[in-house]
Amino acid sequence: MTTAIDTHCETALESPYSRDRAEAIEELVGLFPDATDDGKRRVLETLRQVAHESSSRSERDLARETLTECFEADPAAAAPVVVDTFVDIAADSKFSDERLDAIDRLRACYSDLNERRRETVGKTLADIAGNATYEDERRRARQRLSDISRDERAESSDGDSAGDAVGYLGESLAEHLEQAADEVSEECLQRAEEVSEFVHENPVDDGSYETVREDIDALVEQLQVVPTGDELDADRQERVERLAGRVGRLYTRG
């Protein structure tokens, strides 16, 4: 078994032939479930390297898929490498489709992670949702955090608490809305729309929730009539900052 793993790892990383590399990757995932702990680490590290460094898109895609298969076969053994790999790809890959794919894979593995790695995933997705350059990536991260939030509420004994993952995002979006008060109207409007979508998708059992939701919707309507390129007047800036603070407090994790 050890010799076979070593041979396939070497082929996956060093063979000059793409077909041989792909076949070696597929052989590794087949060997993974019955490998020793050291063998599993060797397989995972090889797949991580291919996913990060291969110049072949098809091999990077295959490596991400096989990492997921390894995680499904043995979540405890695979989680350290799998989570770190998908976190890095989601945040730093040169290719948007790979970043989106990694966001989806982080969401898919979330329920089988321990608390510390759930925290890593939650923080990563919240950061992408607030800071990613592209709206489709911010939206995808928000969607996946909302999915996680629904799962956490279903698991909760009282069924109505916002878990850590959604809390990270609520705080992050509120912070970005507050910062946007000093920006031109369209930037502030975009951030307000993101907050509005988030608040609607993530209700919390708090007496102020309905009022906050209504006020953020009203803010969006007001910002829609501000001329493009204009900065907000002092009164609107103050209102945006105050409302952002209320949203942040609503989702602050206990």
N, C-alpha and C positions, 0 to 999 in steps of 0.2 A: 504493500500500500504506500509506504513512504517513498519508495523508488518511483512508483507510478506518479505520485503527486509532484515529486521533484522534476521528473521528465516533462510532465505537462505544463508545469509552471515555467520551466525554461523555454519550452516551445512557444507558449502564449506570449512571452515577452521578447523572444529573440529570433524566432524563425523568420526568414526572409519571405515566406510564402503566406499570404493572407488566409488561404483556405486552411493551412495547417494551424495557424494561430487560432482561428475560429473553432476548429475541431478540438483543440486543446482546452479552450475555455469551456466548451460544452462537456468535455470529459471531467474537468475539475468539479463542476457542480454535481455530477453524478457520484464522484468519490467523496464529496463533502460529508454526507450524513454519517458515514461509517469511519471517518478519519479520527485519529487521535486529536487531542487538543492542539498539539503543535502542528499537526497536519492541517487542521481547520484554519489556524492562524496563517499558515503559509498560503492556503487557497485564497483566503479573504484578502490578504495583502497583495497577492498577485492581481486579483480582480480589481482592487482599488487602483493599483498602478495603471492597469489598462484603461479603466474608466476615466482617469485623469489625464493620461499622457499619450494614449494612442493617437496617431494621426488619422486613423480610419474611423469615420463616423459610425459605420456599421459595427465595428469592434467596441467602440465606446457604448453604443446602444446595447449590445449583447452583454457587456460586462455589467451594466446597470441592472439588466434583467436577471442575470445569474446571481448577482448580489442579493436581489430580492428573493430569489429561490432559496439561497442559503439561509437567509433570515427566516423564511417560512419553515425551513427544515429544523433549525435550531436557533430560536430568537436570542437566547441567553448568550450563546457563543458568538453569534454574528453581530449583535447590536453595537458593540463598540466601534467596529470598522464601518458597518453599514450606515449608522447615523452620521458619523464624522464625514464619510464620503458624500452622502447626499446633502448634508449641510454645506460642505465646501462647494459642491456643484451648483446648488441652488443660489448661493451667494456670489460665486465668482466665475462660473463657466463663461466662455466667450460666446456661447450660443444660447439664444433665448429659448429655443425649444427644449434644450437640455435643462435649462434652469426651471422651466415649467414642469418638466417630467420629474425632476428631483423634488419639487414642492409636493407634487402628488404622491410620490413614494414616501416622503416623510409623514404625510397624513396617514397613509395606508398602514405604516408600521407603528403608529403612535400608541395604539391600545395595548400592544405587547411590550411596551418599554417600561423600565422602572421610573421612579419619580424624578431622579436626576436627569435622565435622558429625555423624559417628557419636557422638563424645564428647558433643556437645550433646544428641542424642536419648537416649543412655544415661543421662545425668545427669537429664534431664527426667523420663523414665519412672521412674527410681529414686526421685526426689523425690515423684512422685505416688503410687507404690506405698507409700511410707512415711508420707506426710503428708496425703493426700487425706481429706476429711471423710467421703466415702461409701465403704463397703466394696466396692461393685461397681466403682468406679473404681480403688481400690487393687488389687483382684483382676485387673481387666483389664490394668493396667500390669504386674503381675507375670507374667501370662500372656504378654504380648507380649515382655517381656524374656527369658522362658524360650524363646520361639520364636527370638529373636535368638541366644541362647546356643547352641541346637542348631545353628543355621546356622554360627556361629563355630567350634564344635567340628568340624563337618563340613569346614570350610575349613582347619582347623589341620593342620599337617603330622603332628603326633602324635595328633590326634583327641581329646585328653582335657583340654585346658586350658580354664579358664573365662575367657572374654574379658572385655574391659573392661565391657561392658554388664551382664553378670550380676554382675561384681565390684562395681559401684556399688550394685546392689540388695542383695547379700549384706551389704555394709558398712552400708547404710542400715537394713535390717531388724534387724541385730544391735544397732545403736545404739538403735533404738526399743525393742527388747526390754529392753535394759539400763535405759533410762529408766523403763520400765513397772514395774520392780521396786519402785518407791516408790508405785505406784498401787494402787487396789483390785483384788481378785483377777480380776474379769471383764476388766478392761483388760489385765492381764498375760497372762491366758489367751488373749485375742484375738491379742495380739502373738506369743505362743508358737506358736499355731496357724498364723499366717502364716509364721513362720520354719520350722516343720516342713514345711509344704507346699512352701516354696521349696527346702529342703534335699533333699527327696525328688525334686523335679523337676530338680535341677541337681547331679548327682553330679560330683565332682572326683577326679582321680587323686592322692590324698593318703592316707597311712597312717592318718590320724586321722578320715577321713570317716565310716566305718561307726560308730565309737564316738560321734562327735558326733550323727549321725542318731539312734542309739538313745537317747542321753541327752536329746535334745530331745523325742522322743516320750514318754519317761518323765516329763519335766517337764510336758508337756501333761496326761498322766493324773493327776499329782499336783494340778495346779491345778484340774482339773475337780471335785475333791471339797472345795475350799476354799469356804466359804459366800460367797454373793454379797454384795458390799459390804464384806467384811473386807479389811483390809490384810494383806500377807504378814508372817510373823514374820521375825526377823533371819536365821535359818538359811536360809529359802527365798529371801529377798532376796539373800543372798550367793551361793546356788546359781544363781539367775537371772543375776546379774551376771557370774559366772565363766563360765557357759555361753555367754552373749552374746559375751564376749570370745573364746571358742574359735571360735564361728561367724564372727565378724569376721575372725579370723586365717586361717580356712580359705579365705575368699573374697577376702582382700586381694589387690589387683592388684599384680603384680610391678613 
